[in-house]
Structures are given as C-alpha cells and as structure tokens.
Amino acid sequence: MQHTRDPDTPQGLADGSHRAAPAGPVPAPVAHQLAAAWQRAYTAAADVMVRAAEEDARHRPAVWNAHIVKHVHRGHGIAELTVQPQLPYPFVAGQYVSVETPRAPRLWRHYSPAHAPRPNSQLTFHVRAVPGGTVSNALVHHARPGDPVRLGPPEGDMVLRPTAGRDLLFVAGGTGLAPIRALIEQAARNGIGDAREVSLFIGARTADELYGLDDMLRMSQRYRWLRVRAAVSHERIAGLEGTLPEVLAEFGPLLPA
C-alpha cells in the first residue's frame, strides 16, 4: 500500500527536515506572566551591574580628586608638585598619570610620579614649564598648595620585571628622570640591587641643567649597588663632557652583542 505524506507535517518534508506546526496565540494571562518574569530578570541583572559599577568606582574611580600639598621650585622652569588624592591611588613605579588643573580645564597632561607607591597615596611630579604650554605653566608658575587637581587612572608598562639576575641600565635627562627614580626606588624595595648592578646615566646640555643629579648621588650613597654618572653636551667638564651616547659608550656597562 502506498502511503501519502502531508507536506505540512514534520514527516512530510522531502529533505528529511522538520517543520514545526504553526503556534497558536499565547493566552493573555500567560503573556503577562512571561512579561513580568522577563522584567524581574532584567531588573535583577541591571541591579547587579549597577552595584558592581558603584563598587568599582569606590575602589578605582575614573577620576581621582586631589589637592596640592607641596609646591617647590627647582630652577630652570621646573617645579616639584606633591598632591594628595582623596581616595587611595594604586599605581606601579614607572607608570604615568594624566593631570588636570582648574586653571586649564579639560586639558590633561601626563606626568610620572618620581617615586614608588607611598602608603598615604601622595604623588610627587616633576613638571617643566614648556614655552606656550598652558598646563605646565599653570602648574609651575601659578599653582599653590591647597589648589585642587584631578588625576586620571595610571597608565604605561615601563615597570620592573624579573630579569634573571641581569644588571639594570637606566638613561634619563631632565624631568624624564622622574620615572627612572621611581624604578630605582622600587628596585631597592625589591632587593634587586643586592644581586646585581644598577647604573644610571643622566644627561643635560650644561652642568646647571643636570636636574636631580644631587638627589641621585645621595641615593647612590644609600645603595652601594647604584652607580650614577652624568654627561653634559655643551660644556667642557673633565669626565662629564659628551653626549649621553658618547659617555655611555665610554663608561657604561658592556652590553651583549
């Protein structure tokens, strides 16, 4: 006997696939129950996300409000600013921070803390006034203790990493010394210098512009593993004359070929 198949039933499709029977309308009470269930699930999920965002903002806000607690001029258009955030500010030595001052609203500039993290979360920046620089000139020449500032989250990956006992070589000039100083301070905390040599070369055009040299020489007296040498390119000083690459090639550690 030959059997016929209804093409509208799941058995009736020639390619072996199945077609679902048309669904009828959902009764109104069931539709209301489904809508209410979806609303409860959505509200619960939204509440979880909002609470998570609020918790994250408490521990790691997008912007940290802070105020200046110390402002010291170091000559040659450079100032050291120490700021106190209202909330803990976690960062890693070598990173940089975006800073905004109300004297130049909505203009953010990057500065590196000149130290490893502190228990009180204070941050000290080395700022050079750049000709025509709105933010840098405001911070160097006009900012005062008590002035508010805002800080963005820390950025950058120039941080200390395990180096299998290899020596460390740092090269810096001007306010670029700030993150290097932070890395050396962190190396001291980690005990890195006890197992290897750390060398720092600081460059400038003249001896008067060797910003931070005295501070680093004092640090080398505390840490015998730290070797500090300076180079000036526009002044004749025995043992110091030359560009950084020249002095580094003459007095620096031997680098692997």
Secondary structure, 3 states (H helix, E strand, C coil): CCCCCCCCCHHHCCCCCCCCCCCCCCCHHHHHHHHHHHHHHHHHHHHHHHHHHHHHHHHCCCCEEEEEEEEEEEECCEEEEEEEECCCCCCCCCCEEEEECCCCCCCCEEECECCCCCCCCCEEEEEECCCCCHHHHHHHHHCCCCCEEEECCCECCCCCCCCCCCCEEEEEEHHHHHHHHHHHHHHHHHCHHHCCCEEEEEEECCHHHCCCHHHHHHHHHHCCCEEEEEEECCCCCCCCECCHHHHHHHHCCCCCC
